[in-house]
Amino acid sequence: MGRKKIQITRIADERNRQVTFTKRKFGLMKKAYELSVLCDCEIALIVFNSTNKLFQSSDIDLEAP
């Protein structure tokens, strides 16, 4: 049995939307890390949520010296 295909639209319920955001953000960061390991490349991922909070992930130091 495969996964059920979902329609990609905005989630109306705020709580469900936040839970989905958190889960998918983690999955996206995991995939970015896997890509960097498998392909020996540098990855930087920047995500903003609906309240403009910044989430970043990188396999290198992004801070200025």
All heavy atoms as TSV, in Angstrom:
chain	resi	resn	atom	element	x	y	z
A	1	MET	N	N	0.839	-1.169	0.000
A	1	MET	CA	C	0.000	0.000	0.000
A	1	MET	C	C	0.891	1.241	0.000
A	1	MET	O	O	1.761	1.389	0.849
A	1	MET	CB	C	-0.904	-0.021	1.233
A	1	MET	CG	C	-1.757	1.211	1.381
A	1	MET	SD	S	-2.799	1.079	2.837
A	1	MET	CE	C	-4.362	1.312	2.063
A	2	GLY	N	N	0.687	2.138	-0.960
A	2	GLY	CA	C	1.487	3.357	-1.075
A	2	GLY	C	C	0.917	4.492	-0.247
A	2	GLY	O	O	-0.126	4.371	0.392
A	3	ARG	N	N	1.618	5.593	-0.295
A	3	ARG	CA	C	1.151	6.776	0.420
A	3	ARG	C	C	0.028	7.442	-0.350
A	3	ARG	O	O	-0.002	7.402	-1.576
A	3	ARG	CB	C	2.289	7.764	0.606
A	3	ARG	CG	C	3.348	7.242	1.527
A	3	ARG	CD	C	4.375	8.301	1.767
A	3	ARG	NE	N	5.425	7.751	2.598
A	3	ARG	CZ	C	6.144	8.470	3.423
A	3	ARG	NH1	N	5.962	9.749	3.521
A	3	ARG	NH2	N	7.079	7.912	4.148
A	4	LYS	N	N	-0.856	8.059	0.389
A	4	LYS	CA	C	-1.972	8.758	-0.225
A	4	LYS	C	C	-1.490	10.100	-0.779
A	4	LYS	O	O	-0.779	10.833	-0.106
A	4	LYS	CB	C	-3.064	8.992	0.821
A	4	LYS	CG	C	-4.334	9.574	0.271
A	4	LYS	CD	C	-5.409	9.549	1.329
A	4	LYS	CE	C	-5.860	10.960	1.602
A	4	LYS	NZ	N	-6.898	11.041	2.606
A	5	LYS	N	N	-1.848	10.400	-2.010
A	5	LYS	CA	C	-1.453	11.660	-2.621
A	5	LYS	C	C	-2.299	12.779	-2.029
A	5	LYS	O	O	-3.520	12.671	-1.931
A	5	LYS	CB	C	-1.645	11.593	-4.127
A	5	LYS	CG	C	-1.096	12.785	-4.846
A	5	LYS	CD	C	-0.958	12.524	-6.314
A	5	LYS	CE	C	-0.240	13.694	-6.920
A	5	LYS	NZ	N	0.749	13.291	-7.869
A	6	ILE	N	N	-1.639	13.862	-1.608
A	6	ILE	CA	C	-2.366	14.980	-1.028
A	6	ILE	C	C	-2.414	16.129	-2.021
A	6	ILE	O	O	-1.543	16.279	-2.878
A	6	ILE	CB	C	-1.737	15.462	0.293
A	6	ILE	CG1	C	-0.324	15.987	0.059
A	6	ILE	CG2	C	-1.750	14.369	1.345
A	6	ILE	CD1	C	0.235	16.770	1.221
A	7	GLN	N	N	-3.451	16.930	-1.895
A	7	GLN	CA	C	-3.572	18.115	-2.719
A	7	GLN	C	C	-2.734	19.220	-2.065
A	7	GLN	O	O	-2.843	19.468	-0.865
A	7	GLN	CB	C	-5.023	18.540	-2.817
A	7	GLN	CG	C	-5.257	19.702	-3.740
A	7	GLN	CD	C	-6.725	20.072	-3.819
A	7	GLN	OE1	O	-7.532	19.615	-3.032
A	7	GLN	NE2	N	-7.048	20.911	-4.774
A	8	ILE	N	N	-1.908	19.872	-2.847
A	8	ILE	CA	C	-1.031	20.912	-2.307
A	8	ILE	C	C	-1.783	22.240	-2.301
A	8	ILE	O	O	-1.895	22.928	-3.318
A	8	ILE	CB	C	0.275	21.033	-3.127
A	8	ILE	CG1	C	1.018	19.711	-3.152
A	8	ILE	CG2	C	1.163	22.131	-2.556
A	8	ILE	CD1	C	1.480	19.212	-1.798
A	9	THR	N	N	-2.339	22.563	-1.152
A	9	THR	CA	C	-3.015	23.843	-0.925
A	9	THR	C	C	-2.664	24.296	0.486
A	9	THR	O	O	-2.166	23.513	1.300
A	9	THR	CB	C	-4.551	23.730	-1.049
A	9	THR	OG1	O	-5.025	22.772	-0.110
A	9	THR	CG2	C	-4.980	23.320	-2.447
A	10	ARG	N	N	-2.956	25.550	0.765
A	10	ARG	CA	C	-2.674	26.093	2.096
A	10	ARG	C	C	-3.518	25.362	3.127
A	10	ARG	O	O	-4.707	25.130	2.930
A	10	ARG	CB	C	-2.998	27.581	2.133
A	10	ARG	CG	C	-2.628	28.240	3.430
A	10	ARG	CD	C	-2.907	29.740	3.341
A	10	ARG	NE	N	-2.383	30.443	4.479
A	10	ARG	CZ	C	-3.049	30.633	5.609
A	10	ARG	NH1	N	-4.273	30.172	5.741
A	10	ARG	NH2	N	-2.510	31.299	6.608
A	11	ILE	N	N	-2.906	24.995	4.248
A	11	ILE	CA	C	-3.610	24.306	5.327
A	11	ILE	C	C	-4.357	25.357	6.134
A	11	ILE	O	O	-3.747	26.311	6.640
A	11	ILE	CB	C	-2.631	23.515	6.211
A	11	ILE	CG1	C	-1.920	22.451	5.368
A	11	ILE	CG2	C	-3.353	22.887	7.391
A	11	ILE	CD1	C	-0.787	21.755	6.081
A	12	ALA	N	N	-5.662	25.196	6.253
A	12	ALA	CA	C	-6.498	26.210	6.893
A	12	ALA	C	C	-6.277	26.281	8.405
A	12	ALA	O	O	-6.184	27.374	8.972
A	12	ALA	CB	C	-7.973	25.945	6.587
A	13	ASP	N	N	-6.181	25.134	9.051
A	13	ASP	CA	C	-6.026	25.103	10.505
A	13	ASP	C	C	-4.597	25.490	10.885
A	13	ASP	O	O	-3.629	24.858	10.458
A	13	ASP	CB	C	-6.359	23.704	11.034
A	13	ASP	CG	C	-6.269	23.624	12.541
A	13	ASP	OD1	O	-6.932	24.430	13.220
A	13	ASP	OD2	O	-5.515	22.759	13.037
A	14	GLU	N	N	-4.470	26.532	11.711
A	14	GLU	CA	C	-3.144	27.062	12.053
A	14	GLU	C	C	-2.277	26.044	12.780
A	14	GLU	O	O	-1.080	25.930	12.511
A	14	GLU	CB	C	-3.287	28.324	12.909
A	14	GLU	CG	C	-1.979	29.030	13.145
A	14	GLU	CD	C	-2.145	30.360	13.875
A	14	GLU	OE1	O	-3.259	30.894	13.901
A	14	GLU	OE2	O	-1.137	30.825	14.419
A	15	ARG	N	N	-2.857	25.289	13.685
A	15	ARG	CA	C	-2.084	24.287	14.437
A	15	ARG	C	C	-1.564	23.184	13.514
A	15	ARG	O	O	-0.395	22.817	13.576
A	15	ARG	CB	C	-2.934	23.703	15.557
A	15	ARG	CG	C	-2.185	22.704	16.418
A	15	ARG	CD	C	-3.025	22.298	17.632
A	15	ARG	NE	N	-2.407	21.255	18.397
A	15	ARG	CZ	C	-1.515	21.456	19.359
A	15	ARG	NH1	N	-1.132	22.676	19.653
A	15	ARG	NH2	N	-0.999	20.442	20.018
A	16	ASN	N	N	-2.429	22.675	12.658
A	16	ASN	CA	C	-2.007	21.650	11.695
A	16	ASN	C	C	-0.948	22.190	10.745
A	16	ASN	O	O	-0.007	21.475	10.367
A	16	ASN	CB	C	-3.194	21.127	10.897
A	16	ASN	CG	C	-4.085	20.232	11.711
A	16	ASN	OD1	O	-3.703	19.735	12.761
A	16	ASN	ND2	N	-5.301	20.031	11.245
A	17	ARG	N	N	-1.098	23.455	10.347
A	17	ARG	CA	C	-0.121	24.074	9.451
A	17	ARG	C	C	1.250	24.154	10.122
A	17	ARG	O	O	2.274	23.868	9.511
A	17	ARG	CB	C	-0.607	25.462	9.037
A	17	ARG	CG	C	0.270	26.127	8.000
A	17	ARG	CD	C	-0.325	27.394	7.404
A	17	ARG	NE	N	-0.708	28.367	8.405
A	17	ARG	CZ	C	-1.949	28.775	8.637
A	17	ARG	NH1	N	-2.948	28.278	7.925
A	17	ARG	NH2	N	-2.210	29.679	9.554
A	18	GLN	N	N	1.283	24.513	11.403
A	18	GLN	CA	C	2.552	24.617	12.128
A	18	GLN	C	C	3.204	23.246	12.303
A	18	GLN	O	O	4.416	23.106	12.142
A	18	GLN	CB	C	2.339	25.284	13.489
A	18	GLN	CG	C	3.612	25.476	14.285
A	18	GLN	CD	C	4.627	26.364	13.573
A	18	GLN	OE1	O	4.272	27.340	12.936
A	18	GLN	NE2	N	5.887	26.017	13.688
A	19	VAL	N	N	2.400	22.242	12.611
A	19	VAL	CA	C	2.927	20.882	12.760
A	19	VAL	C	C	3.505	20.398	11.432
A	19	VAL	O	O	4.615	19.846	11.381
A	19	VAL	CB	C	1.827	19.925	13.269
A	19	VAL	CG1	C	2.253	18.478	13.152
A	19	VAL	CG2	C	1.457	20.259	14.707
A	20	THR	N	N	2.784	20.627	10.349
A	20	THR	CA	C	3.255	20.220	9.027
A	20	THR	C	C	4.537	20.953	8.661
A	20	THR	O	O	5.486	20.359	8.139
A	20	THR	CB	C	2.169	20.481	7.968
A	20	THR	OG1	O	1.011	19.727	8.315
A	20	THR	CG2	C	2.639	20.079	6.583
A	21	PHE	N	N	4.592	22.255	8.955
A	21	PHE	CA	C	5.792	23.036	8.673
A	21	PHE	C	C	7.000	22.460	9.402
A	21	PHE	O	O	8.069	22.280	8.815
A	21	PHE	CB	C	5.588	24.504	9.079
A	21	PHE	CG	C	6.826	25.341	8.944
A	21	PHE	CD1	C	7.213	25.830	7.708
A	21	PHE	CD2	C	7.612	25.631	10.043
A	21	PHE	CE1	C	8.364	26.600	7.574
A	21	PHE	CE2	C	8.759	26.390	9.923
A	21	PHE	CZ	C	9.133	26.878	8.689
A	22	THR	N	N	6.832	22.170	10.680
A	22	THR	CA	C	7.935	21.647	11.482
A	22	THR	C	C	8.429	20.308	10.943
A	22	THR	O	O	9.641	20.100	10.787
A	22	THR	CB	C	7.496	21.505	12.951
A	22	THR	OG1	O	7.071	22.773	13.433
A	22	THR	CG2	C	8.624	20.988	13.814
A	23	LYS	N	N	7.509	19.414	10.635
A	23	LYS	CA	C	7.901	18.096	10.120
A	23	LYS	C	C	8.581	18.197	8.764
A	23	LYS	O	O	9.615	17.571	8.515
A	23	LYS	CB	C	6.677	17.190	10.003
A	23	LYS	CG	C	6.138	16.716	11.337
A	23	LYS	CD	C	4.927	15.829	11.128
A	23	LYS	CE	C	4.374	15.326	12.436
A	23	LYS	NZ	N	3.184	14.467	12.238
A	24	ARG	N	N	8.017	18.990	7.869
A	24	ARG	CA	C	8.580	19.100	6.531
A	24	ARG	C	C	9.896	19.864	6.529
A	24	ARG	O	O	10.790	19.574	5.733
A	24	ARG	CB	C	7.577	19.741	5.579
A	24	ARG	CG	C	6.452	18.781	5.232
A	24	ARG	CD	C	5.546	19.363	4.182
A	24	ARG	NE	N	4.561	18.396	3.777
A	24	ARG	CZ	C	4.432	17.952	2.533
A	24	ARG	NH1	N	5.200	18.411	1.592
A	24	ARG	NH2	N	3.515	17.065	2.247
A	25	LYS	N	N	10.041	20.832	7.419
A	25	LYS	CA	C	11.306	21.568	7.551
A	25	LYS	C	C	12.412	20.603	7.968
A	25	LYS	O	O	13.509	20.612	7.397
A	25	LYS	CB	C	11.165	22.697	8.568
A	25	LYS	CG	C	12.454	23.478	8.801
A	25	LYS	CD	C	12.270	24.529	9.865
A	25	LYS	CE	C	11.791	23.933	11.128
A	25	LYS	NZ	N	12.504	24.134	12.328
A	26	PHE	N	N	12.126	19.757	8.948
A	26	PHE	CA	C	13.109	18.766	9.386
A	26	PHE	C	C	13.473	17.827	8.241
A	26	PHE	O	O	14.651	17.529	8.012
A	26	PHE	CB	C	12.576	17.971	10.577
A	26	PHE	CG	C	13.502	16.877	11.006
A	26	PHE	CD1	C	14.659	17.156	11.714
A	26	PHE	CD2	C	13.236	15.550	10.684
A	26	PHE	CE1	C	15.528	16.143	12.089
A	26	PHE	CE2	C	14.094	14.534	11.051
A	26	PHE	CZ	C	15.240	14.831	11.758
A	27	GLY	N	N	12.466	17.355	7.504
A	27	GLY	CA	C	12.712	16.458	6.371
A	27	GLY	C	C	13.540	17.118	5.284
A	27	GLY	O	O	14.438	16.496	4.695
A	28	LEU	N	N	13.271	18.398	5.030
A	28	LEU	CA	C	14.024	19.138	4.017
A	28	LEU	C	C	15.483	19.296	4.437
A	28	LEU	O	O	16.406	19.124	3.635
A	28	LEU	CB	C	13.381	20.508	3.801
A	28	LEU	CG	C	13.991	21.410	2.744
A	28	LEU	CD1	C	13.918	20.763	1.373
A	28	LEU	CD2	C	13.277	22.754	2.747
A	29	MET	N	N	15.709	19.602	5.717
A	29	MET	CA	C	17.076	19.747	6.219
A	29	MET	C	C	17.824	18.413	6.165
A	29	MET	O	O	19.014	18.365	5.843
A	29	MET	CB	C	17.074	20.315	7.627
A	29	MET	CG	C	16.662	21.758	7.665
A	29	MET	SD	S	16.690	22.404	9.332
A	29	MET	CE	C	16.223	24.099	9.034
A	30	LYS	N	N	17.118	17.326	6.449
A	30	LYS	CA	C	17.730	16.002	6.380
A	30	LYS	C	C	18.131	15.669	4.944
A	30	LYS	O	O	19.232	15.181	4.694
A	30	LYS	CB	C	16.751	14.959	6.922
A	30	LYS	CG	C	17.306	13.553	6.934
A	30	LYS	CD	C	16.310	12.576	7.516
A	30	LYS	CE	C	16.825	11.151	7.443
A	30	LYS	NZ	N	15.846	10.184	7.934
A	31	LYS	N	N	17.258	15.963	3.987
A	31	LYS	CA	C	17.566	15.710	2.579
A	31	LYS	C	C	18.745	16.559	2.108
A	31	LYS	O	O	19.587	16.088	1.343
A	31	LYS	CB	C	16.346	15.996	1.696
A	31	LYS	CG	C	15.233	14.998	1.847
A	31	LYS	CD	C	15.621	13.663	1.269
A	31	LYS	CE	C	14.438	12.723	1.305
A	31	LYS	NZ	N	14.756	11.411	0.769
A	32	ALA	N	N	18.816	17.805	2.555
A	32	ALA	CA	C	19.930	18.671	2.180
A	32	ALA	C	C	21.240	18.103	2.708
A	32	ALA	O	O	22.259	18.089	2.009
A	32	ALA	CB	C	19.693	20.087	2.711
A	33	TYR	N	N	21.223	17.627	3.958
A	33	TYR	CA	C	22.422	17.013	4.539
A	33	TYR	C	C	22.832	15.765	3.744
A	33	TYR	O	O	24.011	15.583	3.422
A	33	TYR	CB	C	22.174	16.649	6.005
A	33	TYR	CG	C	23.270	15.794	6.581
A	33	TYR	CD1	C	24.504	16.338	6.913
A	33	TYR	CD2	C	23.084	14.426	6.768
A	33	TYR	CE1	C	25.529	15.547	7.422
A	33	TYR	CE2	C	24.101	13.628	7.268
A	33	TYR	CZ	C	25.316	14.199	7.591
A	33	TYR	OH	O	26.320	13.407	8.075
A	34	GLU	N	N	21.865	14.919	3.418
A	34	GLU	CA	C	22.156	13.699	2.663
A	34	GLU	C	C	22.762	14.032	1.304
A	34	GLU	O	O	23.702	13.375	0.855
A	34	GLU	CB	C	20.892	12.864	2.497
A	34	GLU	CG	C	20.400	12.243	3.784
A	34	GLU	CD	C	19.039	11.582	3.645
A	34	GLU	OE1	O	18.411	11.686	2.568
A	34	GLU	OE2	O	18.595	10.969	4.630
A	35	LEU	N	N	22.233	15.060	0.648
A	35	LEU	CA	C	22.767	15.484	-0.643
A	35	LEU	C	C	24.210	15.942	-0.510
A	35	LEU	O	O	25.063	15.601	-1.339
A	35	LEU	CB	C	21.912	16.609	-1.226
A	35	LEU	CG	C	22.357	17.189	-2.565
A	35	LEU	CD1	C	22.296	16.120	-3.648
A	35	LEU	CD2	C	21.500	18.384	-2.929
A	36	SER	N	N	24.513	16.679	0.557
A	36	SER	CA	C	25.883	17.152	0.746
A	36	SER	C	C	26.849	15.992	0.981
A	36	SER	O	O	27.985	16.025	0.511
A	36	SER	CB	C	25.962	18.151	1.901
A	36	SER	OG	O	25.816	17.511	3.147
A	37	VAL	N	N	26.411	14.969	1.696
A	37	VAL	CA	C	27.269	13.811	1.957
A	37	VAL	C	C	27.446	12.973	0.689
A	37	VAL	O	O	28.564	12.621	0.315
A	37	VAL	CB	C	26.686	12.943	3.096
A	37	VAL	CG1	C	27.430	11.643	3.222
A	37	VAL	CG2	C	26.718	13.707	4.414
A	38	LEU	N	N	26.346	12.679	0.012
A	38	LEU	CA	C	26.401	11.816	-1.165
A	38	LEU	C	C	27.172	12.440	-2.327
A	38	LEU	O	O	27.899	11.744	-3.039
A	38	LEU	CB	C	24.985	11.473	-1.632
A	38	LEU	CG	C	24.177	10.560	-0.715
A	38	LEU	CD1	C	22.741	10.484	-1.196
A	38	LEU	CD2	C	24.799	9.177	-0.651
A	39	CYS	N	N	27.004	13.737	-2.513
A	39	CYS	CA	C	27.593	14.394	-3.679
A	39	CYS	C	C	28.816	15.223	-3.349
A	39	CYS	O	O	29.354	15.905	-4.230
A	39	CYS	CB	C	26.547	15.274	-4.354
A	39	CYS	SG	S	25.138	14.336	-4.948
A	40	ASP	N	N	29.258	15.185	-2.094
A	40	ASP	CA	C	30.431	15.937	-1.654
A	40	ASP	C	C	30.330	17.397	-2.095
A	40	ASP	O	O	31.195	17.933	-2.772
A	40	ASP	CB	C	31.717	15.295	-2.183
A	40	ASP	CG	C	32.951	15.894	-1.520
A	40	ASP	OD1	O	32.844	16.345	-0.358
A	40	ASP	OD2	O	34.013	15.922	-2.168
A	41	CYS	N	N	29.207	18.031	-1.722
A	41	CYS	CA	C	28.995	19.426	-2.072
A	41	CYS	C	C	28.605	20.214	-0.819
A	41	CYS	O	O	28.286	19.633	0.209
A	41	CYS	CB	C	27.915	19.563	-3.136
A	41	CYS	SG	S	26.311	18.922	-2.634
A	42	GLU	N	N	28.691	21.529	-0.926
A	42	GLU	CA	C	28.314	22.387	0.186
A	42	GLU	C	C	26.872	22.829	0.006
A	42	GLU	O	O	26.467	23.244	-1.075
A	42	GLU	CB	C	29.246	23.596	0.253
A	42	GLU	CG	C	30.677	23.210	0.558
A	42	GLU	CD	C	31.621	24.382	0.541
A	42	GLU	OE1	O	31.196	25.497	0.182
A	42	GLU	OE2	O	32.788	24.178	0.891
A	43	ILE	N	N	26.103	22.746	1.075
A	43	ILE	CA	C	24.676	23.071	1.038
A	43	ILE	C	C	24.386	24.147	2.072
A	43	ILE	O	O	24.859	24.067	3.208
A	43	ILE	CB	C	23.815	21.832	1.372
A	43	ILE	CG1	C	24.067	20.696	0.398
A	43	ILE	CG2	C	22.348	22.181	1.441
A	43	ILE	CD1	C	23.528	20.903	-0.981
A	44	ALA	N	N	23.599	25.131	1.680
A	44	ALA	CA	C	23.076	26.120	2.617
A	44	ALA	C	C	21.574	26.223	2.368
A	44	ALA	O	O	21.139	26.360	1.225
A	44	ALA	CB	C	23.739	27.470	2.417
A	45	LEU	N	N	20.800	26.117	3.424
A	45	LEU	CA	C	19.347	26.132	3.314
A	45	LEU	C	C	18.813	27.224	4.222
A	45	LEU	O	O	19.149	27.271	5.408
A	45	LEU	CB	C	18.795	24.763	3.731
A	45	LEU	CG	C	17.298	24.559	3.689
A	45	LEU	CD1	C	16.795	24.646	2.252
A	45	LEU	CD2	C	16.942	23.217	4.285
A	46	ILE	N	N	17.998	28.108	3.666
A	46	ILE	CA	C	17.392	29.197	4.435
A	46	ILE	C	C	15.879	29.087	4.282
A	46	ILE	O	O	15.367	29.037	3.167
A	46	ILE	CB	C	17.870	30.567	3.929
A	46	ILE	CG1	C	19.387	30.677	4.066
A	46	ILE	CG2	C	17.171	31.685	4.669
A	46	ILE	CD1	C	19.967	31.898	3.425
A	47	VAL	N	N	15.160	29.061	5.419
A	47	VAL	CA	C	13.706	28.937	5.416
A	47	VAL	C	C	13.134	29.991	6.360
A	47	VAL	O	O	13.625	30.172	7.467
A	47	VAL	CB	C	13.267	27.526	5.888
A	47	VAL	CG1	C	11.752	27.412	5.933
A	47	VAL	CG2	C	13.865	26.446	5.010
A	48	PHE	N	N	12.080	30.675	5.907
A	48	PHE	CA	C	11.343	31.603	6.755
A	48	PHE	C	C	9.939	31.049	6.953
A	48	PHE	O	O	9.306	30.602	6.000
A	48	PHE	CB	C	11.230	32.985	6.095
A	48	PHE	CG	C	12.531	33.727	6.030
A	48	PHE	CD1	C	13.342	33.630	4.913
A	48	PHE	CD2	C	12.929	34.530	7.077
A	48	PHE	CE1	C	14.535	34.321	4.839
A	48	PHE	CE2	C	14.133	35.230	7.014
A	48	PHE	CZ	C	14.927	35.126	5.898
A	49	ASN	N	N	9.434	31.107	8.206
A	49	ASN	CA	C	8.065	30.649	8.439
A	49	ASN	C	C	7.086	31.791	8.193
A	49	ASN	O	O	7.478	32.885	7.754
A	49	ASN	CB	C	7.915	30.036	9.839
A	49	ASN	CG	C	8.013	31.046	10.956
A	49	ASN	OD1	O	8.182	32.238	10.737
A	49	ASN	ND2	N	7.934	30.570	12.184
A	50	SER	N	N	5.818	31.574	8.488
A	50	SER	CA	C	4.786	32.568	8.196
A	50	SER	C	C	4.918	33.834	9.037
A	50	SER	O	O	4.376	34.875	8.685
A	50	SER	CB	C	3.393	31.959	8.392
A	50	SER	OG	O	3.252	31.522	9.726
A	51	THR	N	N	5.662	33.769	10.145
A	51	THR	CA	C	5.901	34.957	10.970
A	51	THR	C	C	7.294	35.524	10.723
A	51	THR	O	O	7.797	36.302	11.523
A	51	THR	CB	C	5.728	34.636	12.467
A	51	THR	OG1	O	6.668	33.635	12.849
A	51	THR	CG2	C	4.320	34.161	12.770
A	52	ASN	N	N	7.912	35.133	9.612
A	52	ASN	CA	C	9.232	35.595	9.188
A	52	ASN	C	C	10.360	35.215	10.140
A	52	ASN	O	O	11.379	35.891	10.202
A	52	ASN	CB	C	9.241	37.104	8.934
A	52	ASN	CG	C	8.449	37.471	7.707
A	52	ASN	OD1	O	8.365	36.692	6.770
A	52	ASN	ND2	N	7.838	38.634	7.728
A	53	LYS	N	N	10.186	34.125	10.884
A	53	LYS	CA	C	11.277	33.603	11.700
A	53	LYS	C	C	12.217	32.826	10.787
A	53	LYS	O	O	11.787	32.037	9.953
A	53	LYS	CB	C	10.742	32.702	12.800
A	53	LYS	CG	C	11.824	32.183	13.720
A	53	LYS	CD	C	11.281	31.369	14.867
A	53	LYS	CE	C	12.416	30.859	15.731
A	53	LYS	NZ	N	11.945	29.975	16.789
A	54	LEU	N	N	13.516	33.059	10.970
A	54	LEU	CA	C	14.537	32.452	10.128
A	54	LEU	C	C	14.985	31.109	10.686
A	54	LEU	O	O	15.242	30.976	11.882
A	54	LEU	CB	C	15.750	33.389	10.033
A	54	LEU	CG	C	17.014	32.835	9.390
A	54	LEU	CD1	C	16.789	32.580	7.904
A	54	LEU	CD2	C	18.169	33.782	9.602
A	55	PHE	N	N	15.081	30.128	9.799
A	55	PHE	CA	C	15.656	28.825	10.114
A	55	PHE	C	C	16.735	28.588	9.071
A	55	PHE	O	O	16.490	28.741	7.880
A	55	PHE	CB	C	14.608	27.709	10.029
A	55	PHE	CG	C	13.462	27.891	10.977
A	55	PHE	CD1	C	12.315	28.553	10.578
A	55	PHE	CD2	C	13.531	27.390	12.260
A	55	PHE	CE1	C	11.258	28.718	11.443
A	55	PHE	CE2	C	12.483	27.547	13.141
A	55	PHE	CZ	C	11.339	28.221	12.737
A	56	GLN	N	N	17.937	28.225	9.514
A	56	GLN	CA	C	19.006	27.978	8.562
A	56	GLN	C	C	19.731	26.691	8.886
A	56	GLN	O	O	19.804	26.278	10.021
A	56	GLN	CB	C	19.989	29.145	8.519
A	56	GLN	CG	C	20.749	29.378	9.791
A	56	GLN	CD	C	21.631	30.614	9.712
A	56	GLN	OE1	O	21.456	31.448	8.842
A	56	GLN	NE2	N	22.571	30.711	10.621
A	57	SER	N	N	20.228	26.079	7.834
A	57	SER	CA	C	20.990	24.854	7.979
A	57	SER	C	C	22.120	24.913	6.961
A	57	SER	O	O	21.933	25.343	5.826
A	57	SER	CB	C	20.091	23.655	7.699
A	57	SER	OG	O	20.838	22.464	7.709
A	58	SER	N	N	23.288	24.494	7.393
A	58	SER	CA	C	24.440	24.526	6.485
A	58	SER	C	C	25.461	23.496	6.939
A	58	SER	O	O	25.568	23.198	8.127
A	58	SER	CB	C	25.060	25.917	6.494
A	58	SER	OG	O	26.237	25.917	5.755
A	59	ASP	N	N	26.202	22.979	5.982
A	59	ASP	CA	C	27.291	22.075	6.340
A	59	ASP	C	C	28.599	22.843	6.462
A	59	ASP	O	O	29.636	22.264	6.751
A	59	ASP	CB	C	27.407	20.932	5.338
A	59	ASP	CG	C	27.683	21.404	3.923
A	59	ASP	OD1	O	27.466	22.596	3.651
A	59	ASP	OD2	O	28.102	20.586	3.087
A	60	ILE	N	N	28.569	24.167	6.271
A	60	ILE	CA	C	29.732	25.027	6.466
A	60	ILE	C	C	29.338	26.175	7.392
A	60	ILE	O	O	28.152	26.423	7.620
A	60	ILE	CB	C	30.273	25.586	5.131
A	60	ILE	CG1	C	29.183	26.375	4.404
A	60	ILE	CG2	C	30.811	24.490	4.266
A	60	ILE	CD1	C	29.667	27.142	3.210
A	61	ASP	N	N	30.314	26.896	7.911
A	61	ASP	CA	C	30.044	28.023	8.788
A	61	ASP	C	C	29.620	29.230	7.946
A	61	ASP	O	O	30.391	29.714	7.109
A	61	ASP	CB	C	31.298	28.351	9.612
A	61	ASP	CG	C	31.042	29.440	10.638
A	61	ASP	OD1	O	29.861	29.673	10.983
A	61	ASP	OD2	O	32.027	30.041	11.101
A	62	LEU	N	N	28.397	29.724	8.152
A	62	LEU	CA	C	27.895	30.857	7.385
A	62	LEU	C	C	28.182	32.200	8.038
A	62	LEU	O	O	27.937	33.241	7.458
A	62	LEU	CB	C	26.374	30.726	7.178
A	62	LEU	CG	C	25.919	29.559	6.324
A	62	LEU	CD1	C	24.397	29.508	6.277
A	62	LEU	CD2	C	26.465	29.675	4.924
A	63	GLU	N	N	28.671	32.202	9.255
A	63	GLU	CA	C	28.930	33.438	9.983
A	63	GLU	C	C	30.121	34.163	9.349
A	63	GLU	O	O	31.101	33.554	8.939
A	63	GLU	CB	C	29.221	33.161	11.458
A	63	GLU	CG	C	28.073	32.520	12.185
A	63	GLU	CD	C	26.834	33.392	12.250
A	63	GLU	OE1	O	26.966	34.614	12.433
A	63	GLU	OE2	O	25.726	32.854	12.109
A	64	ALA	N	N	30.024	35.493	9.316
A	64	ALA	CA	C	31.131	36.304	8.781
A	64	ALA	C	C	32.296	36.269	9.755
A	64	ALA	O	O	32.084	36.222	10.971
A	64	ALA	CB	C	30.663	37.729	8.557
A	65	PRO	N	N	33.525	36.302	9.262
A	65	PRO	CA	C	34.692	36.245	10.154
A	65	PRO	C	C	34.824	37.481	11.013
A	65	PRO	O	O	34.328	38.489	10.806
A	65	PRO	CB	C	35.876	36.140	9.210
A	65	PRO	CG	C	35.380	36.326	7.836
A	65	PRO	CD	C	33.895	36.335	7.878
